[in-house]
Amino acid sequence: MAEREIPEEYLDGYAEILSEVATTGRRLTREEITSRRTLGEQAADAGHGLRTLVSAHLTAARAAWPTTPGSADSALAAVHQVIDAFAEGYERAQRLAVRQEEAARREFIDDLLYGRSDLGRLAERAERFGLRLSHAHAVAVAQGPTAYDEGDPVPRQVEHALISRFGDRSILLTTKDGRMLCIAPGHQGEILTHFAKQAHAATDGGRVAIGRPQPGPGGVVHSYEEALNALELAERLELEDPVLHAADLLVYPVLTRDRQAMAELVLDTLGPLTTARGGPQPLLDTLTAYFDSGCVAAEAARRLSLSVRALTYRLERILKLTGANPADPAHRYMLQTAVIGARLLDWPTTEL
């Protein structure tokens, strides 16, 4: 493809400067340098390539090269000054454009994730960033041991891995509150799965939560909130899975929707454990390990670094204090729900 011809306006006064400097041996004045910088900024704003602009300056220098003997050194110095000032102005305009683009992108992301903008206007702005908000979208959120910004090596590594495999594919990668986010079309779950794999590896074992696909302009924020809630639940419940799907954790918000009822269940069912020697925590940990291991005593004992006999003693102690037998299916659901509620409500650390 042929490059666009450079308008003569960006070389305005260049030949005259070159001729005069070559004749007098002086350096460029401050006004002349400022004018070259201004032309560089204008050329950048017009979308011309710097390589082509430099080439045009060199071509113009050859055409206007002074013929006065001994003028070559001064002429070369002038060419150098002109191109250097022009490039400085060009680069300054480019940096400003990048900052403005980053600011617009950040404002869009904030409005998108917090729902602070008119949905119709938000959908129009989204197309600029490759999103069609009339369709369903899902959001994955990755959390690592440190906070990340968009320009950091880890987000760039993850972005490179995704773009290399999927191209742009209407994917938006960004950071928010120190976490990495990936927004993708709801029907392309493989994108978020790959993002989770790459983010887990790049963050050296970080955790990723994936929200459910949600339709419409408000769908992104809903999916984002689901992913954040999944990360919070995983921390409270001490889940070990590196990748969490909000769809798999829907039972927990249901359990805590009526907080007062859950608090009453926890206190009525597990409250008697506070009278145990050493407090309720060891027996709560025993119940957690027992239920997490599928009620297999040997596996629960291994997880707690106990003998099976010691575990059995603890289960008997729980039965004696609460009147509920963890091994009895008739009691198990109530006990397990209460244990989950205790972890969600941070009991007994937090008073209910």
Buried (B, 14 or more C-beta within 10 A) or exposed (E): EEEEEBEEEBBEEBBEBBBBBBEEBEEBEEEBBEBBBBBBBBBBEEEBBBEBBBEBBEEBBEEBBBEEEEBEEBBBBBBEBBBBBBBBBBBBBBEEEEEEEEEEBBEBBEBBBEBEBEEEEBBEBBEEBEBEBEBBBBBBBBBBEEEBEBEEEBBBBBBEBBEEEBEEEBBBBBBBEEBBBBBBBBEBBEBBBBBBBBBBBBBEEBBBBBBBBBEBBBBBBBBBBBBBBBBEBBEBBEBEEBBBBBEEBEEBBEBBEEEEEBBBBBBEBBBBBBEBEEEBEBBBBBBBBBBBBEBEBEBBBBBBEBEEEEBBEBBEBBBEBBEBBBEEEEBBEBBBBBBBBBBBBEBBEEEB
